[in-house]
Amino acid sequence: MLFNSWQYLIFYPLVVLAYFLLPRKLKNLWLLGTSYYFYMGWNAKYILLLFFTTIVTYTGARILERSRKGWILLFTIGVNFGILFYFKYAQFAWNNLAILCKMAGIPLKDRSFDILLPVGISFFTFQAVGYTIDVYRGEIYAEKNFFKYALFVSFFPQLVAGPIERSKNLLKQLNKTYSFSYDRMREGLLLMLWGFFLKLVIADRAAIFVDTVFGDTGKYGGLYILAACVFFAFQIYCDFSGYSIIAMGSAQILGLELMDNFHAPYFSKSVGEFWRRWHISLSSWFRDYLYFPLGGSKRGPMRTCWNLMIVFLISGLWHGAAWTYIVWGGLNGLFQVVERMTKGARKWLREFLSIRENGFSHRLFRGVATFALVDFTWFFFRIKGLRSSFSVLKKVATEWNPWILVDESLFQCGLNRKNFYLLIVSIAVLMAADYGKSQGICIRKKILEQDFWFRWLVFGGGTLFVLIFGIWGGNYDAKSFIYFQF
């Protein structure tokens, strides 16, 4: 079931209505049942996989609380990651093994696993494994109520695309039950409206341009591809953050607070800062459960760089079973290694050239440079296959056609003039909101502080805008959120 579908528009109000009418003891059971129903909307048989993950981590945590033996933790993690490997990486691993065997002269038959990837498996697996590690470390108590823990793993707003919640946040909130709150409803609905704006007005509109150009890179020259890559940067941001924000709003109305997964990432001044602002739940997961255990930055600069590369190579693999994702992750890690290694030289150069570190021009330069580096890595994220990626990059470097900026050629890439300019204006609105957020200004709260008529004018006008300018129509198929495939 997709957030941007008529099924969800029926499902969610019924969930909320029943939740607040049911007796206290039945509220969490109701949410658990509706969460399983929500997940079964994708593929009913994979609910057994979700249930098995829940059973394994629940049992493992209960045992770990009593014994804290490392082999039990490793067994629990191994079972969960083993399932993840089979469904997500088995074909990739076999194909690469076949290539290595062929190079060594060892015959190996081709094999097709023909496995349908369960939606959200990477998200709920990491969430459940993180809980198990927290119990092993003694940071939380193992949850004794199985149904409450099952709800923590399967809570429907964030089940299939995050944010990857921590037990210290979401699980603790499930110990309480919540009555209806008009203030929470206002804030939740405003969050959901903003999320739908990001998804339907920006992401799905940008997708038309991006898919047109990347769908036929032989036809389109370098600047077309460059424009498509810039739009893809906003497509994936609005697609993923839009989902996270709708999830936050859906949970908020029910009384539960999910973590904010994005914090104005395209206003970052370095790639390292970008990753502290982008997909925060995953970045912090890798930091706490991989980077710190590897030693973090406490064992010297070379070990720090090595740890960074390990984390980001694995992060790339987490996103998909393909070498393009590994290259994408490796580049993000490499850029941060270079940032660390050149920190002293850059400081000396600023002092030599009398450049003020906090001056507007220098901050603007760093922001633009960071966006360019991040956008460069998106090439590998978007294009399937390393050969295709390098071929497209070659076209960008060698085929310059600047006339497309003035001869209206850009309006022939799936978006007409009006839709193209609407996309640009919508991105400008997003960036204005993100700038306020980066400065500590919460526009949502500012709106809610205004008079009744103004609040509902914003909500009503915003809803009408999304209904009119969102990507709908006979050919619209409730386009899946990009991160569902991870």
Secondary structure as GFF3:
##gff-version 3
##sequence-region A 1 486
A	DSSP	alpha_helix	6	21	.	.	.	ID=ss1
A	DSSP	alpha_helix	24	40	.	.	.	ID=ss2
A	DSSP	three_ten_helix	44	46	.	.	.	ID=ss3
A	DSSP	alpha_helix	47	67	.	.	.	ID=ss4
A	DSSP	alpha_helix	70	103	.	.	.	ID=ss5
A	DSSP	alpha_helix	121	137	.	.	.	ID=ss6
A	DSSP	alpha_helix	146	154	.	.	.	ID=ss7
A	DSSP	three_ten_helix	156	158	.	.	.	ID=ss8
A	DSSP	pi_helix	167	171	.	.	.	ID=ss9
A	DSSP	alpha_helix	172	173	.	.	.	ID=ss10
A	DSSP	alpha_helix	182	196	.	.	.	ID=ss11
A	DSSP	pi_helix	197	203	.	.	.	ID=ss12
A	DSSP	alpha_helix	204	214	.	.	.	ID=ss13
A	DSSP	alpha_helix	222	254	.	.	.	ID=ss14
A	DSSP	three_ten_helix	265	267	.	.	.	ID=ss15
A	DSSP	alpha_helix	271	277	.	.	.	ID=ss16
A	DSSP	alpha_helix	280	286	.	.	.	ID=ss17
A	DSSP	pi_helix	287	291	.	.	.	ID=ss18
A	DSSP	alpha_helix	301	319	.	.	.	ID=ss19
A	DSSP	alpha_helix	323	341	.	.	.	ID=ss20
A	DSSP	alpha_helix	343	352	.	.	.	ID=ss21
A	DSSP	alpha_helix	360	382	.	.	.	ID=ss22
A	DSSP	alpha_helix	386	398	.	.	.	ID=ss23
A	DSSP	three_ten_helix	402	405	.	.	.	ID=ss24
A	DSSP	three_ten_helix	409	412	.	.	.	ID=ss25
A	DSSP	alpha_helix	417	438	.	.	.	ID=ss26
A	DSSP	alpha_helix	443	448	.	.	.	ID=ss27
A	DSSP	alpha_helix	452	469	.	.	.	ID=ss28
A	DSSP	three_ten_helix	482	485	.	.	.	ID=ss29
###
